């Protein structure tokens, strides 16, 4: 499958044309440009039209309006169009209209096609589509050969107002004119590109935009429209490049600034756009959407109101407002917006598609599916509708129907990157195996099915039993889980695009997507538990949970699941409290949507968890469940808190702050401003590295020691200073002193979960001293708080097995498997453990896994498995496996003995 | 722990035919291979380790460890001695311990002298295995093995080896860019292993490390006959290299290949069922040891029965594709059960009352 990408070759032209004639005219056109440019450099008497165009191109819009209006004679009309464009670029739409309208005599639009077309474009921009239509219709009807721009603008407007059939015939006229070799100017080629795009000929559009920008690299409109096309197809990188090319020429080109903001979420680009054009509808719409994403609805609303005042036909804004109304079940309001759209653009599929998308983005997939179906019903050639329908069906677990719709979308719009990506994941899934347990259906690779499933299955069912009982709610099942080996597949399946940031698992209510633990260095069991908790809270509320509460509860339940799971970010909490960085409870969602980096996102999870912990601690767990139930109802946030806690959101937040203050006082450590927060992958699910401590090894020891001693002198509860000093002393092999500082660090903050931690360094000291008991003791302390350490768990498990402490051995073996179930040493250890305690079934499981993991000695692995089967009374399986071992190694006597025993057992 | 040998010195004349047949069966009944690697007890196996010079402490230490480990493992576990193993190392000496292992410098003169010496001692049917450790460079026929002084090309080296046309030869080239150097060494009846598959794989491979690991403690012995063939060592090293890069989360910069049919085309996945692999499977690194001396007539009979059954297993395995799955396993089971019982009886005869467990 190909994505819509740039074409660079001249021979990629989409349609046949008279090359030789075109070349002549193109050369003439280029010659004109060169001549004009040359005259601009050498002739001080350059024309106002030329100067105006230069000023317009470089973003000097105010000056351009003046200069353009100085054009006279044959240049007059073009000058007025230029002035109108410059006025429009600054948001002065009235002037933009009047400057051209005043020159159109007697409303005879056909006599002034360029002026009229410009007038119509501005009218459309301010929501006067009917008037614009009259103007364009008049030009097209009145001229045998209307300008290409007029045809395309007319066709586009007809399409917008729902007259698709006529629109296509008009647009086709522009395309045919190009095919007949009569379109040469870059600006007109870009218009033909737009016509092709509107008619669904995306490949042609791509080639034509390429041609237009090559013909005139300064054609800002072509660059920006081309970028818009890329953006529509979710090809962000090419979109960004095209917008940037426009901005390199004119950093004040508003359409490119807004486009760039859409691609990279750059708020500054929007601010620049609004500084240039305070009335830019696209800029305000984008700003409004960004604010909504950050939970700043009131500010967003102001922007949307301004947009509608400027352009009551703004489809995007009306879609956003309608979506918001529909999401909150304000039906009459939604219908009002719908009627408003119907009045100027009947049966508009994009409006319905946008609403579907909003529902999907808010995890309300059932409703998203309904709206996507309605969009397709409105226009069966609205291909994005099929993508929306397909992707949302998938999130409901309706894979077959979802795939069918994606295929329709792809067949007709193969350049939509999201569609093709999602279909590619189906190709991956076809190679996957499906495993089922009582409440779950899991798609996973063959490798994961063999190795992970034996441990995943009991964990899933345990999570179901524990959490459904605790919350008194049984979700609708079976829950579909998809475990992807490639993070790109995980990302595409989750959001349609291959980059999803640091996330490792996503829950959609009935569907969970996960990254395979094979690609993680984190505790996969905690992640599974966390995601399943989302299933419960999402389904309890009809997927109406706010993200902060859903994440907060999932993190809270991590710790409830296993005492060493969850997050103890004491240092981060103290730091956030000191720096007053804790968000108001009402703003917790913005911690997620506005996170600038992994640390921000990790803290958003942590603070959300703290609020949940606060509720359970202060008001009782049942109040937490009551709060969740509140989100099943559509009501004001204040009302929910009032209902559950009998207090306002502000009062609740104050109580939370007081509780935090007490927590901070209990932690009672000092956080120095020079230390940076620990950072880790997987938004808190992975190891969190203490970069200050790691960097400590790079510093000059003497000066660092001196500095850390001074810090301790300054504040004797400076945890990091003790830790770093201990590390440096350990490095110097001053073990006695190192132990003192590390022990003090541990006593200050025993729950510290970063890496390296005091127990880790202490364990290494004791190892070097040959004090195995003390080493093991420290590793034990380490694993009380750090859940991602495989090696320590193995050491402790081996030690426990040596001591015949089987309960302890089993515990630490399990801890190692939680981190990495793909290493053979842990399974060999568990197999030995199983044999020692006489658990033949467990031994079989482990040898089955070991056979999958073995690469160098399959005969031995098969022999071990056969023996385990034999010991477990499975003579037939034993025989099957031992025959395979002996096929490779016929003279292997241990295997021969097992073969004879299995035959005896088989005959029994 | 006794090793079951398939050859009885006293029966050499008669059994050689059987063994050749067995080898052929393992190799898929390819009659063309019968003259090579017959693995006779009376033949001698020679090993030549060429470890070229290097720069940088890390590489120097790595190559030295590989060369010396290989030397020690061959001497310790595979029946080689100072007469049958030669180490040509860098400039011919090292700091500290280890000098006694080194026979000469790894330069053109040293290599030629060693090959001349070998030529003077080898007999028809002897086996020579040459291990190349160090750096390689260049592309295609210009590929070189870096030695002290002027480097040597594959074509040059192939010319120097031409004199050994009556001996079985194995060349294990573990250097970077080894492919271009190894291709000209290909010849009928010769097993050539290259740690890289193309001249573009120029980084120092880790293949050597795992090839030596395969020999150490006979880790590579997949068929549990207590011997390591070149094919087994190759497969062990290849899968270990893959695992190494996977664990590192890196794309593999080396892909080893093996050629044993003389076509200069290296197979990445040689097996007995493929074009390459049949000869490598019967090219054993160790010297055959006769362990049948003193057996009773019953013992010799049982031993012969075991060898027949083992040979039948090899033949059946080689014809697996010709059978229905069920029929194949039924016949295989019968053979394997018979073999297991015969082995048990043999053990009872040889060591009455002792456990037959290996």
Interface residues (C-beta under 8 A of the other chain):
Chain A: X855 X856 X857 X858 X859 X860 X879 X883 X886 X887 X888 X889 X890 X891 X892 X893 X894 X895 X896 X897 X899 X900 X903
Chain B: X4 X214 X219 X220 X222 X223 X224 X225 X236 X239 X240 X242 X243 X306 X309 X310 X313 X314 X317 X329 X332 X333 X335 X336 X337 X339 X340 X341 X343 X344 X347 X356 X357 X358
